[in-house]
Amino acid sequence: MTQKVFALDTLPGVQRDGTYFDKNYYSDGRWVRFQRGRPRKILGYRAITNDIKGLSRGIYVNSEDGLNRIFNGYAEGLEVLEINNNGIGSGITAIQFGGPILTLGAITGGSLYVAGTYNNVPLTGGSGSGATANITVAAGAVTVVTIVKGGQSYLPGDTLSASNTNLGGAGSGFSVPVATIQNGFTSSVNNLWQFDAMFDTEGEQATLLLAHPGQNLAQIDSTINTPVLSVPVTGTITTPLKDTGGSNPTGDTISVSGGVVVLHPYVFVYGDNGLIKNSSAGNPFDWNSADANEVNVASTKIVKGLPVRGGSNSPSGLFWALDSLIRVSYAPTSVGVAGTGNYGPTLYWRYDTISTQTSILSSQCVIEYDGIYYWIGVDRFLLYNGVVKEIPNNMNQNYFFDNLNYQQREKVWATKVPRYGEIWWFYPSGDSEECNDCIIYNVRENTWYDGGQALGSRRTAGYFSQVFAYPVNAGTNLSTEETVFSATIDTTNGNADIEMAETNQIRTGLVVESTSIPAGTTVVAIAPSATPGNITVTLSANATGTQTETANFKTQAGLTTLWQHEIGTDEVNGEESLAIESYFETSDLGWVGGGPSQTGLEGINRWTHLERVEPDFLLNGQMELYIVGRPYAQADDEISAPYVFDSNTYKIDMREQRRELRLKFVSNVSGGNYQMGRVLLNANFGDVRGYG
């Protein structure tokens, strides 16, 4: 029996840079984090839904009254999923892109109206508000309708009218459809969404979601301007943000290439040539009042803005240009002396360039953690805590930049897990066009590690935990159209309900294809039928005929999964639960490197003979221990058979020896979880020979 007992004391973090022999930190890991200096498994994730549109290019969460609204921006649109605080949802709603009215369709003139021309008449009906028109009545009927104000949030096909009190006091039956609108949204594979929210104190008197679908996914320096969209967080129809309030409205659409951020109570937008522009206080539709402003503060595009603590100069914000960092502060300053010729209007905003020698890899890679801002530059990791500083990273900086698919740089995005002190950056590595790994900086432990290309690292967008206590992240796998089953259905013309025999294969979201069903129709509800053995299935569109026919039920293409992270231990999707592999591998423990619990400047030229490992784990399920090592630093590894242990294993006896020796611990069972404590090693000097 060995007389030497050592505590496993590898330093926290996974060091990818450098050689295996030249490491004091863990040399490999997958889906492992560090707490109190010890490795533990990263928690699991469950599918909230498999039916969000994808790939997601932006997630935002708004919480109110126990309801969490998860907004998902993708190439072709925007949608919202409502879930409770347990992650249980009530369905996905497509956000429609409305806007001001541009043109109207054919007029139904009505009768008995009073002849005349009526100016600036409010139009009623439809999905929007605020539209007015000049209306001409002749021979008792409305004959001409000319839009004066387009209003907001209207949709093509809306049917409008006007009160007869505004048309001479008599008449009825007038209507006119909306033909076209200015919806402000362009479907594009390059759409990359930025979101924020604010309370509109002047117009809607409601909290508005502000969304900017910038066409920036392919190029961070794209100069294409796109409108900022607004929608009440409880609403389903957007409208482009326009300068329609204040005393001198221009009617201009607020359109930029960069994005949008709220420095309460102001909306800021930004873009090309250092553009920073803000609304008036509390009114996102007023861009002309005295406290609104527009200025160019850099020579390159502004790609990201975030609020920052401003003290007496609040609100304040940080804005990242491609080559500089700018601080904006509310600092009203009088110019000149009142009553004299040199007196000028008050200047409300101060713009300070913090650095002109910085960079930013992606508009999505900035994250604030406890008042400090972290991001990735084009060749290093950076932070701002009053000054711009490099974050030292001797662990995986080369690993990240050498493996990053730089052509997909705008897909790099940041999130955080404050419970464990972590900042996560998801990124596409190798030739992957979507994120397939993540790099993690633990600010609490002051160390680095990564996801090890685990499946949980494959996420395109997400939002960190706040009111909803879990991070939500969108997956990278898109569904394809496949036939699930075929069945006989009974349809009724003009009715969305069909009758069919009971089947366990039916579910909401399936596409229904048959002669009497419009293309793209999906199952939205399933209920028992009055006919025994049947079910009533409600579709998203009405049938166009009444008949009995065969229908194909198919999966929808282009959908992906929204995951709730940091819950449980496994990957859970519906009734399916899969184990998540998690492992870590120590630094070299051989005598030649100084011994199992220290790195010495002078080693002993003997093999390490390992006789026993005494596990110390908080453990659910079994783990496997592998002995890994090599005779020389550049020789091939020899890996032992697995030594299996669980929470009832007090010791693992073995007769293993390596000249350079590492231990690899693996958890890969359903329900598996672990936190390592102080593992003891029973080791002696082994052979002197180079190979055994």
Salt bridges, closest charged atoms under 4 A:
ASP9 OD1 - ARG38 NH1 3.96
ASP28 OD1 - ARG16 NH1 2.68
GLU64 OE1 - ARG69 NH1 3.69
GLU82 OE2 - ARG69 NE 3.56
GLU294 OE1 - LYS277 NZ 3.68
ASP352 OD2 - ARG350 NE 3.01
GLU368 OE1 - LYS416 NZ 3.96
GLU390 OE1 - ARG380 NH1 3.48
GLU422 OE1 - ARG33 NH2 2.82
GLU434 OE2 - ARG57 NH2 2.85
GLU434 OE2 - LYS411 NZ 3.16
ASP450 OD2 - ARG16 NE 2.80
GLU481 OE1 - LYS554 NZ 3.75
GLU513 OE1 - LYS554 NZ 2.97
GLU566 OE2 - ARG33 NH2 2.80
GLU581 OE1 - ARG30 NH1 2.88
GLU585 OE2 - ARG662 NE 2.52
GLU611 OE2 - HIS609 ND1 3.52
ASP637 OD1 - ARG630 NE 2.84
ASP637 OD2 - ARG662 NH2 2.64
GLU638 OE2 - ARG658 NH2 3.99
ASP653 OD1 - ARG612 NE 2.56
ASP653 OD2 - LYS651 NZ 2.83
GLU656 OE1 - ARG658 NH1 3.11
ASP687 OD2 - ARG689 NH2 2.28
